[in-house]
């Protein structure tokens, strides 16, 4: 009940895209989706399956939760890639500055010998 209440409160904070397209496209083929609908319409015989029918309202929550987790992992990978790129650029900058400092120490006139 608490999760459902929080989901209702968060509905106000959704972006326009989330409000217009609340459901994610399925990767199942048409015949697979039909099979899933048939299975969902059947009355389950196992106790666990009957209990799970009570939590169908949480499906949207789990979709969003999983989407956020995937985005979090993608951002972590992007951050790691940017950190590596930043480290490479710092190393190149240090090499450049070391080379520039060395060039200033070398006399501009060629040695007479």
C-alpha positions in Angstrom: 0.0 0.0 0.0 2.9 2.3 0.8 4.5 1.8 -2.6 1.2 2.4 -4.4 0.7 5.6 -2.4 4.2 6.7 -3.3 3.6 5.9 -6.9 0.5 8.0 -6.9 2.5 10.9 -5.4 5.3 10.5 -8.0 2.8 10.6 -10.8 2.7 14.4 -10.5 6.5 14.4 -11.0 6.5 12.4 -14.2 7.8 13.9 -17.4 5.4 14.5 -20.4 6.9 11.5 -22.2 6.2 9.2 -19.2 2.6 10.5 -19.0 2.0 10.0 -22.8 3.9 6.7 -23.2 3.5 5.0 -19.8 4.1 1.5 -21.1 7.3 0.2 -22.6 7.2 -1.6 -25.9 7.3 -5.4 -25.5 10.1 -7.5 -27.1 7.7 -10.4 -27.4 6.3 -11.5 -30.7 2.6 -11.3 -31.3 2.0 -15.0 -30.8 4.0 -14.8 -27.5 1.9 -11.9 -26.3 -1.3 -13.8 -27.0 0.0 -16.8 -25.1 0.9 -14.6 -22.1 -2.6 -13.1 -22.1 -4.2 -16.6 -22.2 -2.0 -17.7 -19.3 -2.9 -14.5 -17.3 -6.6 -15.1 -17.9 -6.5 -18.6 -16.5 -7.2 -19.1 -12.8 -4.0 -20.3 -11.2 -3.9 -23.5 -9.2 -0.7 -23.0 -7.2 -1.0 -20.9 -4.0 2.0 -18.7 -5.0 0.5 -18.0 -8.4 -2.8 -17.0 -6.7 -0.9 -14.7 -4.3 0.9 -13.1 -7.2 -2.4 -12.0 -8.8 -2.8 -9.6 -5.9 0.4 -7.8 -7.0 -0.5 -7.2 -10.6 -0.9 -3.5 -9.7 2.8 -3.4 -9.0 3.8 -4.3 -12.5 4.1 -0.7 -13.6 6.2 0.0 -10.5 8.6 -2.8 -11.3 8.9 -1.6 -15.0 9.9 1.8 -13.8 12.2 0.4 -11.1 14.0 -1.8 -13.7 14.2 1.1 -16.1 15.8 3.3 -13.4 18.3 0.6 -12.5 19.3 0.2 -16.2 19.7 3.9 -16.6 21.7 4.0 -13.4 24.1 1.3 -14.7 24.4 3.1 -18.0 25.2 6.3 -16.3 27.8 4.6 -14.1 29.5 3.2 -17.3 29.4 6.6 -19.0 30.9 8.2 -15.9 33.7 5.5 -15.8 34.3 6.1 -19.5 34.5 9.9 -19.0 36.8 9.4 -16.0 39.1 7.4 -18.2 39.0 9.9 -21.0 39.7 12.7 -18.5 42.7 10.8 -17.1 44.0 10.3 -20.7 43.6 14.0 -21.4 45.4 15.0 -18.2 48.3 12.6 -19.1 48.5 14.2 -22.6 48.5 17.7 -21.1 51.2 16.8 -18.7 53.3 15.4 -21.6 52.7 18.6 -23.6 53.6 20.9 -20.7 56.8 18.8 -19.9 57.8 19.1 -23.6 57.1 22.9 -23.6 59.2 23.4 -20.5 62.1 21.3 -22.0 61.9 23.4 -25.2 62.3 26.6 -23.2 65.5 25.3 -21.6 67.1 24.5 -24.9 69.0 27.5 -26.4 67.4 29.0 -29.5 70.8 29.5 -31.3 72.4 26.3 -32.5 75.6 25.3 -30.7 78.7 26.6 -32.5 80.5 23.2 -32.3 
